[in-house]
């Protein structure tokens, strides 16, 4: 066995060991989703069309072309964005 063969085998074994050690922690991070809010109170006359969320916020897209972004902690409205359609 040459030095090159031995170093390549050692490198492949090292890469496999690192993958085996790292992958379970990555899978755990992906498997722990951010919990959904229990209740979302929309402004009067708004109807939800879509929903998305981040670590400290969640957003609702309404049928009247608005995006409402709420704080996750207290459910208060953080920002309202009106969607304009291109002509």
Order of alpha helices (4+ residues) and beta strands (2+ residues): alpha-beta-beta-beta-beta
